[in-house]
Amino acid sequence: MELLSYYGLFLAKTVTVVVAIAAIAILITHLAMRKRAQGGQLRLTRLNEAYQEIKDEMRLASMKPHDKKRWYKEQKKKDKLEAKTAKAEAKQGIKPAESKPTLYVMDFKGSMDAHEVASLREEISAVMAVARPQDEVLLRLESPGGVVHGYGLASSQLQRLRDKNIRLTVAVDKVAASGGYMMACVADRIVAAPFSIIGSIGVVAQIPNFNRLLKRNEIDVELHTAGEYKRTLTLFGENTEQGREKFREDLNETHQLFKEFVHQMRPTLDIDSVATGEHWFGTQALEKGLVDAIGTSDDLIIDQMQAREVVAVHYVKRKKMMDRFTQSASVSVERLLLRLWQRGEKPLL
């Protein structure tokens, strides 16, 4: 009996050690994989196959059981024949037919600070590494604009495709205004949905000033600068007319750069008539030359599926829990601001 007790104790210790070693090994492997994934991951989806699966499901939904059985049998026979043919050609040394051109589909849903440009950079670099002369890129763009430097960089990333003679089409289903249009105009072709919002080629800046409130509460704010125009308008100091004038001058210079950039990308556009800060619906934008065609991104993709391999390219960056929470809050605020802006600019439908 005592022997069994010692044996049971020994067995328990052995199992504990083995489990502990296994747990440590799993933890180390998990941490290593997590570290590799922290930089992000490129995800590719063959949209042709996804669309074909949807078509098959719709067909099968209307078939009777015996018809479904026959369809599955024929499909299996077809797949088997294709595999057999490919194997035979490989044995004979016959090179496979040149693959169809590829349409790479990317998405850019821009926020106010255009931080999505980090993923866009990775996606464009990946496509440029393998793109052939006959391949094209479709960017599904949605953005009401934001900071100048953020959208300037996003436009420069798209310019990389243009410099390498990779044809770029931008599809606007909802909105591409201000910085969003700065990106769109880089494309060889812009396709907009009929009621999408296009344009807003202008610059805006708004700064609240709390100086009078602080004075009433006898609170002083000191601001020291080296350089006459290091600060023009401030939140808490007393603004001067000279500072306001310089601030307006900077806005006008930025607007002029914006106009020149759009005109460079679309030289046939009457830039002075559209660079008023106004925006238009898709059909109106077509009349003014801001876009090239009316349609949706869905139609563009489906139309290309017969002639091209359609591949969605999406770079996913690993996010911490806090980043996910703050981004969700930020998106909610931006949507609220966009609704308020749209209510002030256009009537509700």
HUPENOR-V713582 format. One record per residue. N is the residue number from 0. RES is the residue in one letter. SS is DSSP state (helix for helix, strand for strand, loop for the rest). NEAR is the number of other ideal C-beta (glycine too) atoms within 10 Angstrom. Layout:
BEGIN
[[N & RES & SS & NEAR] [N & RES & SS & NEAR]]
END
This chain:
BEGIN
[[0 & M & loop & 4] [1 & E & helix & 6] [2 & L & helix & 7] [3 & L & helix & 8] [4 & S & helix & 9] [5 & Y & helix & 9] [6 & Y & helix & 10] [7 & G & helix & 10] [8 & L & helix & 10] [9 & F & helix & 10] [10 & L & helix & 10] [11 & A & helix & 10] [12 & K & helix & 10] [13 & T & helix & 10] [14 & V & helix & 10] [15 & T & helix & 10] [16 & V & helix & 10] [17 & V & helix & 10] [18 & V & helix & 10] [19 & A & helix & 10] [20 & I & helix & 10] [21 & A & helix & 10] [22 & A & helix & 10] [23 & I & helix & 10] [24 & A & helix & 10] [25 & I & helix & 10] [26 & L & helix & 10] [27 & I & helix & 10] [28 & T & helix & 10] [29 & H & helix & 10] [30 & L & helix & 10] [31 & A & helix & 10] [32 & M & helix & 10] [33 & R & helix & 10] [34 & K & helix & 10] [35 & R & helix & 10] [36 & A & helix & 12] [37 & Q & loop & 12] [38 & G & loop & 10] [39 & G & loop & 14] [40 & Q & strand & 13] [41 & L & strand & 13] [42 & R & strand & 11] [43 & L & strand & 10] [44 & T & strand & 13] [45 & R & strand & 12] [46 & L & helix & 18] [47 & N & helix & 18] [48 & E & helix & 11] [49 & A & helix & 11] [50 & Y & helix & 14] [51 & Q & helix & 12] [52 & E & helix & 10] [53 & I & helix & 10] [54 & K & helix & 9] [55 & D & helix & 12] [56 & E & helix & 9] [57 & M & helix & 9] [58 & R & helix & 12] [59 & L & helix & 12] [60 & A & helix & 8] [61 & S & loop & 8] [62 & M & loop & 12] [63 & K & loop & 8] [64 & P & helix & 7] [65 & H & helix & 8] [66 & D & helix & 12] [67 & K & helix & 14] [68 & K & helix & 11] [69 & R & helix & 12] [70 & W & helix & 14] [71 & Y & helix & 11] [72 & K & helix & 10] [73 & E & helix & 10] [74 & Q & helix & 11] [75 & K & helix & 10] [76 & K & helix & 10] [77 & K & helix & 10] [78 & D & helix & 10] [79 & K & helix & 10] [80 & L & helix & 10] [81 & E & helix & 10] [82 & A & helix & 10] [83 & K & helix & 10] [84 & T & helix & 11] [85 & A & helix & 12] [86 & K & helix & 10] [87 & A & helix & 10] [88 & E & helix & 13] [89 & A & helix & 11] [90 & K & helix & 8] [91 & Q & loop & 7] [92 & G & loop & 6] [93 & I & loop & 11] [94 & K & loop & 7] [95 & P & loop & 8] [96 & A & loop & 7] [97 & E & loop & 8] [98 & S & loop & 9] [99 & K & loop & 16] [100 & P & loop & 15] [101 & T & strand & 19] [102 & L & strand & 23] [103 & Y & strand & 26] [104 & V & strand & 24] [105 & M & strand & 22] [106 & D & strand & 18] [107 & F & strand & 23] [108 & K & strand & 11] [109 & G & loop & 25] [110 & S & loop & 17] [111 & M & loop & 19] [112 & D & loop & 14] [113 & A & loop & 25] [114 & H & loop & 15] [115 & E & loop & 18] [116 & V & helix & 22] [117 & A & helix & 13] [118 & S & helix & 19] [119 & L & helix & 21] [120 & R & helix & 16] [121 & E & helix & 20] [122 & E & helix & 23] [123 & I & helix & 26] [124 & S & helix & 13] [125 & A & helix & 16] [126 & V & helix & 21] [127 & M & helix & 15] [128 & A & helix & 7] [129 & V & helix & 9] [130 & A & loop & 20] [131 & R & loop & 10] [132 & P & loop & 9] [133 & Q & loop & 11] [134 & D & loop & 18] [135 & E & strand & 20] [136 & V & strand & 24] [137 & L & strand & 24] [138 & L & strand & 24] [139 & R & strand & 21] [140 & L & strand & 28] [141 & E & strand & 17] [142 & S & strand & 26] [143 & P & loop & 24] [144 & G & loop & 24] [145 & G & loop & 19] [146 & V & loop & 14] [147 & V & helix & 17] [148 & H & helix & 11] [149 & G & helix & 19] [150 & Y & helix & 24] [151 & G & helix & 17] [152 & L & helix & 15] [153 & A & helix & 25] [154 & S & helix & 20] [155 & S & helix & 14] [156 & Q & helix & 19] [157 & L & helix & 26] [158 & Q & helix & 15] [159 & R & helix & 16] [160 & L & helix & 22] [161 & R & helix & 14] [162 & D & helix & 10] [163 & K & loop & 12] [164 & N & loop & 9] [165 & I & loop & 19] [166 & R & strand & 17] [167 & L & strand & 22] [168 & T & strand & 21] [169 & V & strand & 28] [170 & A & strand & 29] [171 & V & strand & 29] [172 & D & strand & 18] [173 & K & strand & 18] [174 & V & strand & 23] [175 & A & strand & 34] [176 & A & strand & 27] [177 & S & loop & 23] [178 & G & helix & 26] [179 & G & helix & 28] [180 & Y & helix & 31] [181 & M & helix & 24] [182 & M & helix & 29] [183 & A & helix & 30] [184 & C & loop & 22] [185 & V & loop & 24] [186 & A & loop & 25] [187 & D & loop & 16] [188 & R & strand & 15] [189 & I & strand & 25] [190 & V & strand & 24] [191 & A & strand & 31] [192 & A & loop & 22] [193 & P & loop & 13] [194 & F & loop & 12] [195 & S & loop & 25] [196 & I & strand & 25] [197 & I & strand & 27] [198 & G & strand & 25] [199 & S & loop & 26] [200 & I & loop & 25] [201 & G & loop & 18] [202 & V & loop & 20] [203 & V & loop & 10] [204 & A & loop & 11] [205 & Q & loop & 4] [206 & I & loop & 10] [207 & P & loop & 6] [208 & N & loop & 14] [209 & F & loop & 14] [210 & N & helix & 15] [211 & R & helix & 9] [212 & L & helix & 10] [213 & L & helix & 16] [214 & K & helix & 12] [215 & R & helix & 8] [216 & N & loop & 8] [217 & E & loop & 6] [218 & I & loop & 11] [219 & D & loop & 8] [220 & V & loop & 13] [221 & E & loop & 6] [222 & L & loop & 11] [223 & H & loop & 6] [224 & T & loop & 9] [225 & A & loop & 5] [226 & G & loop & 6] [227 & E & loop & 10] [228 & Y & loop & 12] [229 & K & loop & 9] [230 & R & loop & 15] [231 & T & loop & 18] [232 & L & loop & 15] [233 & T & loop & 16] [234 & L & loop & 13] [235 & F & loop & 15] [236 & G & loop & 17] [237 & E & loop & 13] [238 & N & loop & 16] [239 & T & loop & 11] [240 & E & helix & 7] [241 & Q & helix & 11] [242 & G & helix & 17] [243 & R & helix & 12] [244 & E & helix & 11] [245 & K & helix & 16] [246 & F & helix & 17] [247 & R & helix & 13] [248 & E & helix & 12] [249 & D & helix & 14] [250 & L & helix & 14] [251 & N & helix & 11] [252 & E & helix & 11] [253 & T & helix & 14] [254 & H & helix & 16] [255 & Q & helix & 12] [256 & L & helix & 13] [257 & F & helix & 22] [258 & K & helix & 18] [259 & E & helix & 12] [260 & F & helix & 17] [261 & V & helix & 22] [262 & H & helix & 18] [263 & Q & helix & 11] [264 & M & helix & 18] [265 & R & loop & 19] [266 & P & loop & 8] [267 & T & loop & 7] [268 & L & loop & 18] [269 & D & loop & 10] [270 & I & helix & 18] [271 & D & helix & 9] [272 & S & helix & 10] [273 & V & helix & 24] [274 & A & loop & 20] [275 & T & loop & 11] [276 & G & loop & 14] [277 & E & loop & 15] [278 & H & strand & 27] [279 & W & strand & 20] [280 & F & strand & 16] [281 & G & helix & 24] [282 & T & helix & 15] [283 & Q & helix & 17] [284 & A & helix & 25] [285 & L & helix & 19] [286 & E & helix & 9] [287 & K & helix & 15] [288 & G & loop & 14] [289 & L & loop & 24] [290 & V & loop & 31] [291 & D & loop & 17] [292 & A & strand & 13] [293 & I & strand & 15] [294 & G & loop & 17] [295 & T & loop & 18] [296 & S & helix & 21] [297 & D & helix & 12] [298 & D & helix & 13] [299 & L & helix & 19] [300 & I & helix & 20] [301 & I & helix & 13] [302 & D & helix & 11] [303 & Q & helix & 21] [304 & M & loop & 15] [305 & Q & loop & 8] [306 & A & loop & 10] [307 & R & loop & 20] [308 & E & strand & 17] [309 & V & strand & 23] [310 & V & strand & 16] [311 & A & strand & 19] [312 & V & strand & 19] [313 & H & strand & 15] [314 & Y & strand & 20] [315 & V & strand & 12] [316 & K & loop & 15] [317 & R & loop & 13] [318 & K & loop & 13] [319 & K & loop & 9] [320 & M & helix & 7] [321 & M & helix & 8] [322 & D & helix & 11] [323 & R & helix & 10] [324 & F & helix & 11] [325 & T & helix & 12] [326 & Q & helix & 13] [327 & S & helix & 9] [328 & A & helix & 10] [329 & S & helix & 14] [330 & V & helix & 13] [331 & S & helix & 10] [332 & V & helix & 11] [333 & E & helix & 16] [334 & R & helix & 11] [335 & L & helix & 10] [336 & L & helix & 12] [337 & L & helix & 16] [338 & R & helix & 11] [339 & L & helix & 10] [340 & W & helix & 15] [341 & Q & helix & 15] [342 & R & helix & 10] [343 & G & helix & 7] [344 & E & helix & 12] [345 & K & loop & 11] [346 & P & loop & 6] [347 & L & loop & 6] [348 & L & loop & 4]]
END
